[in-house]
Amino acid sequence: MHVIFRTLLILLKARRRRRTSPWEAAEITLRALPTDVDILMHINNGQYFSLFDLGRYDMMVRSGLWAGAKKRGWHPVVQAEQITFRKSVNFWTKFQIYTKFIGVDDRCFYIEHRVVVDGEIYVRAHVAGRLIGKNGPVSNEEILKMAAETGHPAPENFQVSEELRAWRQDFALPASRKPAPHIGF
């Protein structure tokens, strides 16, 4: 909720911006605000995932996927995230977040986010997500069909890399309906 005003602003702006495809990088420009930084005056590591939500909202609205999902009663959820930091984004620095769908596997769709300052990558993250409907998770086939219906047929061989597939599988917790006992930590 700490980025709620930015979220509302991004959603309003996205409706007026150029339409885009989810298969190309969408870009938003932000500035590192006091609510983003920690005591060291750089964006706090935990804050990045909230800022990446803004990139996903922008891309989904501009591509028409937001309206298509909403019409079907679907909503997005994150299944797994990984992030790599290269340089710090300091207080009041202007930066861009690039957001792009990069592939699917048998269960999830994958999005890459990049934080860029003056043309240089500072942070990169991968997010594995799903859409959830009234009857549970929506299949990637249904999602890609919806994307095609909104004018964005998926590129050929839209499979995620083996490295990302292995990452998600190696670090996944059991499904929510299966037990996940906390033993031996």
N, C-alpha and C positions, 0 to 999 in steps of 0.2 A: 504493500500500500504506500510505501514511501516514495514511489514514483508515479502516484496516481495522477497528479496534475500534468506531468510530462506525458503520461499515457493518453490522457484525454486530448492534449495538444497534438500528439502524433496522429491519433485517429482522425482528428479534424483536418489536419494538414494533408494526410494521405489521400483523402477524398478529392482534394484539389490538385494533387500532383499528377504527373504523367503516369498513365497506366504502364505496367511492367509485367514481365513474365516471371514466374517463380523460378525458372531455369536460368535466369540471368541475375547478376548481383544487383540488389537494391541497396541504396545508400541513404543514410541519414547523417546529419551533422549535429553534433552536440558539443557542449562545453562542460568540463569537469567542475561541477558546482560544489558548494560547501557540504551539501548532503551526500555527495559521492565520495568524499575523501576521508581518510583516517588521520590519526595524529601525525603521521609522517607527510601529510599534505599531498598524497597521491591517491588515485582511485583505489578504494579498498577492494581486495580480491573478491570478496563476497558480493560486491555491488555490480560487478560485471554481468552476472547472470540476469539481474533486474534490467540492466541497460540493454542486454540482448533481446529481452522480451519486446522492447520498443522496436527493434529492428524487425523482428518477426511480425509484429502487428502491422507495421508500415508495409512490408512486403505482401502480407496476406490481403490487406485492404486494397492495395494498388493492383494486385493481380486478379482480384475478384474471388479468390479462394475464401476469404472471410465471409462474403455474402453467400457463396455456395454452401459452405459448411453450416452457417447459421440457418439457412433455409431448410437444411436437412436435420437440424437439431444436433449437430455435432459440435464438440468443443475440443481444443487441443490440450494435451498433457505431455509433460516431459517425462521420458522413461530413464534417460541417462545423460550425463554431461561430462565433458572433459575440457580442460583449459590449459594453455601454456602461456606463460608470461615471458616476454623478452625485454621490455623496457617499461618503466613507470610512466603513466599519464598523470602529470602533476596538476595541481589546483589551477583552475581557470584556463587550462589548455584546451584549444579547439581540436576536435577529433571526429573522424567518420567511423561509423559502424557499417560494414558491408555484410549483407545477409543473402544467402543463396541455398536453395535445395540442392543437395549434391548426390542423392541416390536413395534407394530403398533396399531393404533386405526382406526376409520372410515375415517380419513383424513390424518393423519401424521404418519411418522416413528419417532422413538425416539432413541436418542443416549445418552449414559452416558459417561462423561469424568471424570477422576480422576487425580489430580496432586499428585504425591507421592514422598516424600523425605525420603531416607533411610528406605524404606518399610512402611512408615506411610502416611496415607491420610491427605493432608493439605487442599485440595479444591475438591469439587465435583460439577458438573454441569449436567443438563439435557437439551437437545436440541430437540425441535420438528421441524421436517423439511419436506420438500416435494421436489419432482423432478418436474420441469416444462418443458413441451415440446412445440412444435410449436402451439398446440391447447389448451394450458393451463396446469393445474395440471395433473400429471400422477397418476393414481390410484395405491393404494398399491398393488392390485392384479397384475398389470402390473410390478411393481417394484419387487415383490417377484418372479414372473415368470422369469424376467430377471436374478435375483440372481440364480435361479435354473438352468437356461441355462448356467450360468458361472460356474456351479459345486457346488453351495451352496444352496441347498433347505433349506427353513426356518425350524427351529425347530417346532415341534407341539405346538399348543396353543401359538403362538408367539404374544400374546396380551399384551399390556402395562398394568401396574398396575392401579387399579381404582384411586389411589391417583394422579398419573401423568395425567391420563385422566381428572380428575376433575380440576387439576391445569390449564391445557391448556384451558379447556372450561370456567373456571371462569375468566380467565384473557385475553381471546381472544378479540381482537377488531373486529368490523364488517368486513365482506369481503371487498376487495378493490373496488368492484363495487357498494357497498352500502354506503350511507352517514354515516359519523362519525363526527357530529358537535361538536365543542369545546364549551360546555356550562357549566357554573357553576363550574369552577375549583377553 
